[in-house]
Amino acid sequence: MIALLSDNGASREGGPQGVVDEFSFFNSMWEDVDDMVANRLDDIGTKNAHSNYPWGWSQVGNTPSRWYKSQTYGGGIRDSLIIQWPKGIDQPGGIRSQFCHITDLAPTVYDALGITVPPVVNGHGQMPMHGESLSYTFNDSSRETKRGPQYFEMMGHRAIWADGYKAVTFHDQNVPYENDTWGLYKLDEDFSEMHDLSVTQPEKLKEMIALWWEQAELHGVLPLDDRGIEIFGTKSRPGSPHYGNTYTYYPPVAHIPADACPLLSGRAWTITADIIVGNQPVEGVIYARGAHNIGHSFFVKDSVLHFDYNALGKHQRASAPISLKPGNHQLGVRFDREDSTGTITLMADGKDIGSVHIPKIVRVLGSMGMDLGSDQLSPVVSDYVAPFAFNSTISKVQFEIRSRATKADIDAFLKTEAAKE
């Protein structure tokens, strides 16, 4: 059995004008629309852009559903679902209109396997399975929807589906929930939620709202929490990648996803790499993070040590010649923050050998993650052809965070986390 489903609806992170580089949004470094139109339109769709559409096109992308990702109207929660199962589906290519939810997939798989979910495992009572098997729809398109009501909630936005009706409300942060205005739609006849029945069927709306509160209590939704990006600011737990202020790696290691990368942000930090030099001149990437549009590259080329600070395509670079004899050495880079600016300083065997001023701190270093000993994906700089692997041994790389996160750092981090929902 193969189940294919889409992500949630089109996003609104491009803002009112759109962006050629999405990480301008996450770093609160808005691009000038006149400059984009005059100089960068041809970059869209190429390796030189990481674009996102403006609000208007986001709405178009969700048509005929309303609004965006993170909301409980159709534009934020309706997705396509395709199931292929030659053993159990006799009508491939058929369309099914019965209501279903992501929580129905696990019961469907258990049903197909003939598995009854145990109420107790190892002496511990189990949470009841949410959702219903979809197998009843596989070979009969006319069957009525079997499942009961389904609630939705995100950051105070709420909705509930039951018997073909949907009640939904948009919630403004810090507004009392009882002041929210609900709409009522008959989804069987009004897929795109355009004809509000709340005035003509007020009793039905009251019934649906009461049902939402009942389901919310049953499924642990209460108490409601209408925080937005702030809700992602929980402290790291022991054993998680971000517990503590140091990150230590012993290459060779695989590509590290962005979520597990050191939280450098706008903080003060130091990176040190312990290397073993052989008989050939040192060359290659020690550390690379991000991509062509934003990130860091720490590399050696033509006997020069470089650290490139790529801020949305504006490069600041510290460079210094180095000559390393065979044996053990330590190369490093230190970032010292000065309000909204800072200084990058190169180090070799404990000595400062070069520096550059950073006029604008980048707090979110892209979504591509990082590599040690190479630049595997979209290269951060044009000086080399990826992966430009380091030709000597890297025995250890350590990242040390030397200051607390500022409010701006936290806001930028929370904005990126919220965008993943």
C-alpha positions in Angstrom: 0.0 0.0 0.0 1.3 3.4 -1.0 -0.2 6.6 0.4 0.8 9.9 -1.2 -0.3 13.2 0.3 0.6 16.8 -0.1 2.0 19.3 2.5 -0.4 21.8 4.0 -1.5 24.9 2.0 0.6 27.6 0.3 2.4 29.9 2.7 2.3 33.6 3.4 6.0 34.0 4.2 6.7 36.0 1.0 4.9 39.0 2.5 2.9 41.5 0.4 5.5 41.8 -2.4 7.2 38.5 -2.5 10.9 37.8 -2.1 13.7 36.6 -4.4 15.4 35.2 -1.3 13.2 33.6 1.3 15.7 34.1 4.0 15.4 37.8 3.8 12.0 37.2 5.5 13.5 35.1 8.3 16.2 37.6 8.9 13.9 40.7 8.7 16.0 42.0 5.8 13.3 42.9 3.4 14.2 43.2 -0.3 13.3 46.3 -2.4 10.6 45.4 -4.8 11.8 47.9 -7.4 15.3 46.4 -7.3 13.8 42.9 -7.6 11.8 43.9 -10.7 14.7 45.8 -12.3 17.6 43.5 -11.6 16.5 40.0 -10.4 13.4 38.7 -12.2 15.6 36.4 -14.4 17.1 34.9 -11.3 13.8 33.4 -10.2 13.7 29.7 -10.9 17.5 29.4 -11.1 20.2 28.5 -8.6 20.6 32.2 -7.9 17.3 32.5 -6.1 15.3 31.0 -3.2 12.1 32.8 -4.0 8.7 32.9 -2.4 5.5 34.4 -3.9 3.6 37.3 -2.4 0.3 36.9 -0.5 -1.9 37.3 -3.6 -0.2 34.4 -5.4 -0.4 32.4 -2.2 -4.1 32.8 -2.3 -4.1 31.8 -5.9 -2.0 28.7 -5.1 -4.7 27.6 -2.6 -7.6 28.3 -4.9 -10.4 27.2 -4.6 -9.7 26.9 -0.9 -9.5 30.0 1.3 -6.5 31.5 3.1 -3.1 30.0 3.9 -1.0 27.5 5.7 -1.3 27.8 9.6 -5.1 28.6 9.4 -8.0 26.3 9.7 -9.9 27.3 6.5 -9.4 25.0 3.6 -6.3 26.8 2.3 -4.5 25.7 5.5 -5.8 22.2 6.1 -7.1 20.6 2.8 -4.7 18.3 1.0 -4.7 15.8 -1.7 -4.5 12.1 -0.8 -3.8 9.2 -3.3 -3.8 5.6 -2.1 -2.5 2.7 -4.3 -3.1 -0.8 -3.1 -3.5 -3.4 -5.9 -4.4 -6.1 -3.4 -7.3 -4.2 -2.0 -8.4 -1.5 -4.5 -10.2 -2.9 -7.6 -10.9 0.5 -9.1 -7.6 2.4 -9.6 -8.1 6.0 -10.7 -11.4 6.4 -8.9 -12.3 9.5 -7.0 -13.6 9.4 -3.4 -15.4 12.3 -1.8 -15.8 10.9 1.7 -14.2 13.1 4.5 -10.9 11.8 5.8 -8.1 13.1 8.0 -4.5 12.3 8.5 -5.4 10.4 11.7 -7.3 7.9 9.4 -4.1 6.5 7.8 -2.8 4.5 10.7 -6.2 2.8 11.3 -6.3 2.0 7.6 -2.9 0.3 7.7 -3.9 -1.7 10.8 -7.1 -2.7 9.1 -5.3 -3.8 6.0 -3.0 -6.0 8.1 -5.8 -7.4 10.2 -4.2 -5.9 13.4 -6.3 -5.0 16.4 -4.7 -2.2 18.3 -4.1 -3.5 21.9 -5.6 -1.4 24.7 -2.7 -2.2 27.0 1.0 -2.6 26.2 3.5 -3.8 28.8 0.9 -3.0 31.5 0.4 0.5 30.3 -3.0 1.7 29.1 -2.8 3.1 25.5 -4.4 6.2 24.1 -7.4 5.2 22.0 -6.7 5.2 18.3 -7.9 8.5 16.6 -9.4 8.3 13.2 -11.2 5.5 11.2 -10.0 3.1 8.6 -10.6 4.3 5.0 -10.9 0.7 3.6 -14.7 1.0 3.3 -14.2 3.6 0.6 -11.8 1.6 -1.5 -14.3 -0.3 -3.7 -17.5 1.7 -3.1 -17.5 5.4 -4.0 -21.1 5.8 -2.8 -20.6 4.8 0.8 -21.4 7.5 3.3 -18.6 8.9 5.5 -18.2 6.6 8.5 -16.1 8.7 10.7 -17.3 11.0 13.5 -16.4 14.7 14.1 -13.0 16.1 13.5 -11.6 19.1 15.2 -8.8 21.5 14.0 -6.8 24.0 16.0 -3.7 26.0 15.4 -2.6 29.1 17.3 -6.2 29.8 18.3 -7.7 29.3 14.9 -10.3 26.6 15.2 -12.6 24.5 13.1 -14.7 21.4 13.3 -16.2 19.0 10.7 -19.3 16.8 11.4 -21.8 15.3 9.1 -20.8 17.4 6.1 -20.8 20.7 7.9 -17.8 22.7 8.9 -17.7 25.5 11.5 -14.5 27.6 11.4 -13.1 30.8 13.0 -10.1 33.0 12.4 -8.6 34.1 15.7 -6.7 37.3 16.4 -4.0 36.9 19.0 -4.9 38.1 22.6 -8.6 38.5 21.7 -10.9 36.6 24.0 -12.0 33.3 22.3 -15.6 34.0 23.0 -15.3 37.1 20.8 -14.3 35.1 17.7 -16.7 35.2 14.8 -17.5 31.7 13.4 -18.6 30.8 10.0 -20.7 27.8 8.9 -20.3 25.9 5.6 -21.9 22.8 4.1 -18.8 21.3 2.6 -20.7 18.7 0.6 -22.1 21.5 -1.4 -19.6 24.3 -0.8 -16.1 22.9 -1.2 -14.4 26.3 -1.1 -16.3 27.7 1.9 -17.8 30.7 0.1 -21.4 30.6 1.3 -21.6 31.3 5.1 -24.7 29.7 6.6 -24.2 31.1 10.1 -27.0 33.7 9.7 -29.6 31.3 8.2 -28.7 28.4 10.5 -27.7 29.9 13.8 -28.8 26.8 15.8 -26.7 24.5 13.7 -23.7 26.9 14.3 -24.2 26.8 18.1 -24.4 23.0 17.9 -21.1 22.9 16.0 -19.3 25.3 18.3 -20.4 23.3 21.3 -19.2 20.1 19.6 -15.8 21.7 19.0 -15.4 22.4 22.7 -16.5 18.9 23.5 -14.0 17.4 21.1 -11.2 19.7 22.2 -11.6 18.6 25.8 -11.8 14.9 24.8 -8.6 15.1 22.8 -6.4 17.3 25.0 -6.5 20.5 23.1 -7.4 22.6 26.2 -6.4 25.0 27.5 -6.1 26.9 24.3 -2.8 28.7 23.6 -2.9 31.5 20.9 0.8 32.2 21.0 2.4 32.3 17.6 6.1 31.9 17.0 6.7 32.2 20.8 5.3 28.7 21.3 8.4 27.3 19.7 10.8 28.8 22.2 11.0 25.9 24.6 14.3 25.0 26.2 16.4 22.2 24.7 16.2 18.9 26.7 19.2 17.0 27.9 20.5 14.7 25.2 19.2 16.9 22.4 21.6 18.6 19.9 21.2 22.0 21.4 21.5 21.2 25.1 24.6 23.1 26.2 26.9 25.6 24.5 29.3 23.4 22.7 29.0 21.1 19.7 31.8 18.6 19.1 32.2 16.5 15.9 34.7 13.9 14.9 34.8 13.7 11.1 34.1 12.0 8.9 30.4 12.7 9.5 27.5 12.8 7.2 25.7 16.0 6.1 24.1 17.6 9.2 20.5 18.9 8.7 19.7 22.5 9.6 17.7 21.6 12.7 20.7 19.9 14.2 23.3 22.5 13.4 24.9 24.7 16.0 22.7 27.7 17.0 25.2 30.3 16.0 22.6 32.9 15.0 23.8 36.4 16.1 25.7 35.2 19.2 29.4 35.3 19.8 31.0 32.0 18.8 34.3 30.2 18.1 35.0 27.4 15.7 38.1 25.3 16.0 39.3 22.5 13.7 42.1 20.1 14.8 43.8 18.9 11.6 46.6 16.6 10.7 48.7 17.9 7.7 50.5 15.5 5.4 53.2 16.2 2.9 50.9 18.0 0.4 49.8 21.7 0.8 46.5 22.0 2.7 43.4 22.7 0.5 39.7 22.3 0.7 36.6 23.1 2.8 36.8 22.7 6.6 33.3 23.8 7.4 30.4 25.0 5.1 26.9 25.9 6.1 24.0 27.2 4.1 24.0 27.7 0.3 24.8 30.2 -2.5 22.4 32.7 -1.0 23.3 32.7 2.6 25.8 31.0 5.0 29.4 30.4 5.9 32.4 28.8 4.2 35.7 28.1 6.0 38.2 26.9 3.5 41.8 26.9 2.3 42.8 27.6 -1.3 46.1 28.4 -2.8 47.7 28.5 0.7 45.3 31.2 1.9 42.8 30.5 4.8 39.4 32.1 4.2 36.2 32.5 6.1 33.3 33.9 3.9 30.3 35.4 5.6 27.5 35.3 3.0 24.6 37.6 4.0 22.0 37.2 1.3 24.6 37.3 -1.4 26.6 40.1 0.1 30.0 38.6 1.1 32.3 39.7 3.8 35.6 37.7 4.0 38.5 37.3 6.3 41.6 35.9 4.5 45.2 35.2 5.5 48.1 33.3 4.0 49.1 30.1 5.9 52.0 27.7 5.6 51.5 24.5 7.7 54.3 22.0 8.1 53.3 18.3 8.3 51.8 17.4 11.7 49.1 18.5 14.1 47.6 22.0 13.7 44.5 23.9 14.8 42.7 26.3 12.5 39.9 28.5 13.9 37.5 31.4 13.4 36.0 33.6 16.1 33.0 35.9 15.8 32.6 38.7 18.3 29.3 40.5 18.3 29.1 44.3 18.6 25.4 45.2 18.9 24.0 44.6 15.4 27.4 44.2 13.8 30.5 42.1 14.6 34.0 41.0 13.7 35.2 37.7 12.2 38.8 36.8 13.2 40.9 33.9 11.7 43.2 31.9 13.9 46.0 29.5 13.2 47.6 27.5 16.0 46.3 29.9 18.6 47.3 33.1 16.9 45.0 35.7 15.3 46.0 36.1 11.6 43.3 38.1 10.0 39.9 39.7 10.5 36.9 41.4 8.8 34.1 43.6 10.0 30.6 42.3 9.6 28.2 45.2 9.1 25.0 43.2 9.3 24.4 40.0 11.3 22.6 37.2 9.7 20.7 35.2 12.3 19.2 32.4 10.2 21.8 30.6 8.1 19.5 29.0 5.6 17.8 25.6 5.5 20.5 23.5 3.8 22.4 22.4 6.9 26.2 22.0 7.1 29.1 19.8 6.1 32.5 19.3 7.7 35.4 18.6 5.3 33.5 19.6 2.2 30.7 21.7 0.7 28.3 19.0 -0.5 25.3 20.9 -1.8 24.8 24.4 -3.2 28.3 26.0 -2.7 28.3 29.1 -0.4 31.0 30.8 -2.5 32.0 30.7 -6.2 35.8 30.2 -5.4 35.6 26.5 -5.8 33.6 23.7 -7.4 31.6 21.7 -4.9 32.3 19.6 -2.9 36.0 20.8 -2.7 36.8 18.2 -0.1 39.5 18.9 2.5 42.7 17.0 1.4 44.1 16.5 4.9 42.7 14.8 8.0 40.2 16.6 10.3 40.2 14.9 13.6 37.9 17.2 15.5 35.7 20.3 15.0 34.2 22.2 17.9 31.7 25.0 18.0 31.5 27.1 21.2 28.7 29.5 21.8 30.1 32.3 23.9 27.0 34.6 24.5 23.3 34.4 25.2 20.8 34.8 22.4 19.4 38.3 22.0 15.7 38.9 21.5 16.3 39.4 17.8 18.1 36.0 17.7 15.2 34.3 19.4 12.6 36.0 17.2 14.4 34.9 14.0 14.7 31.3 15.3 11.0 31.2 16.3 9.9 32.6 12.9 11.7 29.8 11.0 10.3 27.2 13.4 6.7 28.5 12.9 7.2 28.4 9.1 7.7 24.7 9.2 4.2 24.1 10.6 
